[in-house]
Amino acid sequence: MIILNLDRNSQIPLFRQVIDQLKEKIDDETIKPGEVLPPTRVFSSQLGVNRTTIYKAYQELWALGYIESRSGSYSRVRQRRDIMPAGKERESAAMNWAAVVNPSAEKVFRMFGHINYPFSEVESGFNGIDFGQLHPDMRLFPVDEFRKSFDKVIQQQGSSVLDYGDTKGLPALRQYIAGRMRSHSISASEPEILITNGAQNAIDLLMKLLARPGSRVFVESPTYGMIFPTLTYYNCEIVSIPMNNDGVDLEILERELQKGLPIFFYTMPNFHNPTGITTNQEHRERLIALFEKYNVPIIEDAFEEEMKYLGKVSLPIKSMDLHQIVIYLGSFSKILFPGIRLGWIVADKVCIDRLAALKRFDDICTSQPDQAALADFCHKGYYELHVKRIHKIYRKRMQIATQALKSYITNDNIEWKEPNGGFTIWLELKNTNLGYEEINSILLAHNVRVALGKDFFPVPNAKKYFRLAIANLNEKEIETGVRQLADAINEIYNKNN
């Protein structure tokens, strides 16, 4: 006979007590595999409970794999496979994942699986001044205004915005972006705009559309480091075109075009990441004319287009795109909220239609609630107000940063160029034989962190660089950080002698 101790005064339902006690007896083999459990009628009578209670308990035990039952037969305890207990250390996997995964995925893992900060999310307990992260300052987020918009769309459009949406994106948001593009002299209609899950999703969609194994892709050198894993995954040949002080080297660019055409050229003409360079109008005109000559697409990454707060900046390359060869990427991540992951592509409608087809089977659509809330936020004028506000703040921060660099870093081996907007400053360390690891260790010892230059080049570069990002720091933090940076640089060159 199976004896259970049921507590009728307990808040735990009787059927749950039956389940838990039977599980315990089966787990410790008080009731062994193969033993027959009492029929529901008999067991309910023994325990003085309703037969339904036992029936529900048996059903749950069957679902958990503890017993087996057949119609018209007894319930019998079965030999159940062990379940992995929570918190127990796992044994080595039998699967050799390196051998079974897609070779391109394994290549990306081996090359970029342990990529250096700031692309890694690992914080490693650092509590100093962090110039490494190119993240907007969370202290400036217009959270209350966005919450109002989010609450409104959920209350008024809850059923529709929580459903699947248009793969190309919410029409109201695309309409707003089209208007915003016109303020940058880009003529774009709603059908020429695709909403994406940030710029990274946009780049991946373009790779799906354009890439073939062995395709050449031209990138500036240095450039946005997170494009390298994507290009590597798609087995592309990465052709790096060096940057001069005024932008990408157009002569080398044409020589490479003559050697073999790429599927596209990836460029950031405004507030280039990492160098901060903004190209002038003449450079942009020569660039687009060159690619019109060879009929090759340009991907213009305008991730900081809105951050024009120090002097005049030329119009986007897309504004001169008479032949629809420029694919323009925009994003709300660096200006507003990174977490909502909303960006967009502006391109020829024929291109957008094909990208939308790829997006449909990739992720169906971008988050409808986020798009609806952002559209309301923008149409109410909150976005424009936010941009004006952060212009004042970041203008002051960049001025503080550049003045501090001039005041504290007096070593002639350090060169940098003052940007006219954006968030980044690119420094070159000349005449040092120290490696990046040693340089980084010295910086961290002085409680300051930067983005190391090696992560922005597709192939190793003999020169030493690092990038400062002021996006996440206030004026006091910037001033303190540059002083600590200056001390670290002095130690680097003392060790270099």
Protein Blocks (a to p, Z undefined) as FASTA:
>chain_A
ZZddddfkbmbdfklmmmmmmmmmmmnomacghiacddfklmmmmnopafklmmmmmmmm
mmnopaccdehiacddddddddddehiacdddfbdfklmmcfklmmmmmmmmmgccfkbm
blnlpabdcfkbccdcfklpcfklmmmmmmmmmmmmmmmmmmccdfkbpfklmmmmmmmm
mmnopacdfklpccdebjklmmmmmmmmmpcghiacdddddddfklmmmmmmnopacddd
dddfkbccfklmmmmmmnoccfbdcddfbhpafklpacdfklmmmmmmmmmmnopacddd
ffklmmccgbjadddfklmmmnopaccdddfklmmmmklopadddddfklmmmmmmmmmm
mnopacfklmmmmmmmmmnommmmmmmmmmmmmmmmmmmmmmmmmmmmmcfkbccdddfe
djbdcdddehiabdfklmmmmmmmnopacddfklmcfbdcfbdcddddfklpcfklmmmm
mmmmmmmmmmmmmmmZZ
